[in-house]
Amino acid sequence: MLAMLAKEPAYGYDLRARMRDALGPLGEAMNAGQIYVTLARLAKAGLVTSERDEGLPDRPDRRVYALTPSGQQRVAGWLTEVSWPKPDLAEFHLKLVAAAAGRLADPVALVDAQRREVLRRLRDAQRAALDRAVDPVAGLLLEGVVLRLRADLEWLEACELAWAAREREASS
């Protein structure tokens, strides 16, 4: 939610629309009330501020939300955070969308940072799986870890191709 505000201040309704656009079909199930609950929590934490929109006399309760400096710092930290081995793919996808929309970071560079971490973990898991001292039953877990990390790498490759193509189109 914070990253969606990094581009520009917005109404809660606009934030919900941005989230739905970014998540596609996954965003359809998003409860509109949850957006406002989350915004209230973020305001209480000092990460966003809100002001009444005086330009709309027929809607006196309409508020415009904006990041505070602490909110901006939180977004910057989130963008550089590497979340593997338990990635939330929807969260990582939102990170890429928000980074591009707000010109906060290069999405391809974010994908590359994630890929380096996945490759490091894959090498570690493969080394452990090759260890002859590992119990065969425990080896199944290691095999599952290796397969999951390989799948994550494939998805990151797809992300990189899509975002690189998008950048090429934008610069043409």
C-alpha positions in Angstrom: 0.0 0.0 0.0 2.8 2.4 0.9 4.5 1.8 -2.4 1.3 2.7 -4.3 1.5 6.1 -2.6 5.1 6.6 -3.4 4.2 7.8 -6.9 1.7 10.4 -5.7 -0.9 11.1 -3.0 -4.2 9.4 -3.6 -7.7 8.7 -2.3 -8.4 5.3 -0.8 -10.6 4.5 -3.8 -7.7 5.2 -6.1 -5.4 3.1 -4.1 -7.8 0.2 -4.3 -8.0 0.6 -8.1 -4.2 0.7 -8.3 -3.9 -2.5 -6.3 -6.6 -4.2 -8.3 -4.8 -3.2 -11.5 -1.5 -4.4 -10.3 -2.8 -7.7 -9.0 -5.1 -8.5 -11.9 -7.6 -11.3 -11.0 -6.0 -11.8 -7.6 -7.0 -8.2 -6.7 -10.7 -8.8 -7.4 -11.2 -10.4 -3.9 -9.8 -7.3 -2.2 -12.2 -5.9 0.4 -12.6 -2.1 -0.1 -13.0 -1.7 3.7 -9.6 -3.3 4.3 -7.9 -0.5 2.3 -9.2 2.1 4.8 -8.4 0.0 7.8 -4.9 -0.4 6.5 -4.6 3.3 5.8 -5.7 4.1 9.3 -3.0 1.7 10.7 -0.4 3.3 8.5 -1.4 6.8 9.7 -1.3 5.7 13.3 2.2 4.3 12.7 3.3 7.7 11.2 3.9 6.3 7.7 1.1 8.2 5.9 -0.8 11.4 6.5 -4.2 12.4 5.2 -6.1 15.6 4.5 -9.7 16.3 3.7 -10.3 17.2 0.1 -11.8 20.7 0.4 -12.5 20.8 -3.3 -15.4 18.4 -3.0 -18.1 20.0 -0.8 -20.6 17.2 -1.6 -18.1 14.6 -0.2 -16.7 16.2 3.0 -15.3 12.8 4.3 -13.1 12.2 1.2 -9.4 12.1 2.2 -6.2 12.3 0.2 -3.4 10.1 1.6 0.3 10.8 1.2 3.6 9.3 2.5 5.5 10.8 5.4 9.3 10.8 5.3 9.1 7.6 7.5 6.8 6.1 4.9 9.2 6.9 2.1 12.0 5.3 4.1 9.9 2.2 4.6 9.2 1.9 0.9 12.9 2.3 0.1 13.8 -0.4 2.5 11.1 -2.7 1.2 12.3 -2.3 -2.4 15.8 -3.5 -1.5 14.7 -6.4 0.8 15.3 -9.9 -0.5 12.4 -12.1 0.6 13.4 -15.5 -0.5 13.2 -18.4 0.6 9.6 -17.8 1.4 8.6 -15.4 -1.3 5.1 -14.0 -1.5 4.8 -13.8 -5.3 2.0 -11.3 -5.2 4.0 -9.0 -2.9 7.1 -9.3 -5.1 4.9 -8.6 -8.2 3.5 -5.5 -6.4 7.0 -4.4 -5.6 7.9 -4.5 -9.3 4.7 -2.7 -10.3 5.2 0.0 -7.6 8.9 0.4 -8.4 8.2 1.0 -12.1 5.1 3.2 -11.5 6.7 5.5 -9.0 10.2 5.4 -10.7 11.5 4.2 -7.4 13.8 1.5 -8.7 14.5 -0.5 -11.8 12.3 -3.6 -11.8 14.9 -5.6 -13.7 17.5 -4.8 -11.1 15.1 -5.9 -8.4 14.5 -9.2 -10.2 18.3 -9.6 -10.6 18.8 -9.1 -6.8 16.2 -11.8 -6.1 17.7 -14.1 -8.6 21.2 -13.8 -7.0 19.7 -14.8 -3.6 17.8 -17.7 -5.1 20.9 -18.9 -6.9 22.9 -18.7 -3.6 20.2 -20.8 -1.8 20.0 -23.2 -4.7 23.8 -23.9 -4.6 23.6 -24.4 -0.8 20.6 -26.8 -1.1 22.3 -28.8 -3.9 25.5 -29.1 -1.9 23.5 -30.4 1.1 21.5 -32.8 -1.2 24.8 -34.3 -2.5 26.1 -35.0 1.0 26.1 -38.8 1.3 25.6 -38.5 5.1 22.1 -37.1 4.6 19.3 -39.6 5.5 17.3 -40.5 2.3 14.1 -39.3 3.9 15.6 -36.0 4.8 17.0 -35.9 1.2 13.4 -35.7 0.0 13.0 -32.4 1.7 16.2 -31.1 0.2 15.0 -32.3 -3.3 11.8 -30.4 -2.7 13.8 -27.3 -1.8 15.9 -27.6 -4.9 12.9 -28.1 -7.2 11.1 -25.1 -5.6 14.1 -22.9 -6.1 14.5 -24.0 -9.7 10.8 -23.1 -10.3 11.4 -19.7 -8.6 14.3 -19.1 -10.9 12.1 -19.8 -14.0 9.5 -17.4 -12.7 12.1 -14.7 -12.1 13.4 -15.3 -15.7 9.8 -14.7 -17.0 9.6 -11.5 -14.8 12.9 -10.2 -16.2 11.9 -10.8 -19.8 8.5 -9.1 -19.3 10.0 -6.1 -17.5 12.9 -5.7 -19.9 10.5 -5.8 -22.9 8.3 -3.2 -21.2 11.4 -0.9 -20.7 12.3 -1.3 -24.3 8.8 -0.4 -25.4 8.8 2.7 -23.2 12.1 3.9 -24.5 11.1 3.4 -28.1 
